[in-house]
Amino acid sequence: MRRHAEHWKPFLDSGRMVVFGPVLEADESWGLGVVEADDEATLRAFAAADPAVTSGVAGLRIGTTPGFVRGAGDGAA
């Protein structure tokens, strides 16, 4: 998991990581990462290279429906 976290550190260092960490539920646990990305294909390739994914420890799902995102939109209140 250390290598997994290190893999995502560039997004944290650049300020593009909104949230990243485990979600612990009563019957399962999983991880959530919300990042700002300019290019979905590049993000998918980066995420697929995550050591937790390549080792088979974790799977990968990328959602693209942003909902409400801080700083997004036309600036209207």
N, C-alpha and C positions, 0 to 999 in steps of 0.2 A: 504494500500500500504506500510505502514511502516513495517508491519509483513512480507510482500512479500520481501522487500529489506533486512530485517534482516535474512530471510531464506537463502539468497544467500551470506551473508557476509562471511561465511567460505571460499568460493572460492576467494573473494576479499582479505581476510587476508592472504591466502596462496600464493597469487600472480598468481593464476590460472585463474582469471577473466580477460579476455582480454578487453571486453567492456560490459557494462550493462546499460540499461536505456530506456527511452521512445523514440519512433519514432513518430513524429507528422506530419501527412499529412493533406492536406486541407480538406479531407472528412472522415478521420478516424485517430485513433491513436492505436499504438500497442507497445509492448516492444521487445527488442532484447538483448539477452545475448549470448556472445561468451565466452566459457570456455574451458580450457584444462582438459580433463578427460582421465583416463586410461581405464575405463570400461563403455561401453555404457549402459548396463543394470543397473548399479549402478546409473549413471547419470539420466536415465529415472525414476527410483524409487524416487530419490531425487527431481527431478523436479515435479513429480506427487504429492509430498507431500507439494509443495509450497502452502501457505495459499490462495493466489489469485486463484489458481487452485481448491483447495478443497472446497472453498466457492462458486465457480461458477462465480466469477468476471472475470476470464480470462481462456482461453483455453491454450493448450500446443501443440506445434509442435517442434520436434527436427530434425534438418537436420544433416546428417552425411557426406556430401561431403565437405571436408576441403578446396578445392581450394588451395591457397597459404598460408602457415602458417609460421610465423617467427620461425626460429630455427629448422624447420622440414627438413627432407631429409638427404642426405648423406654428406652435408657440401660443395658440389661442388658449385662454383659460377655460 
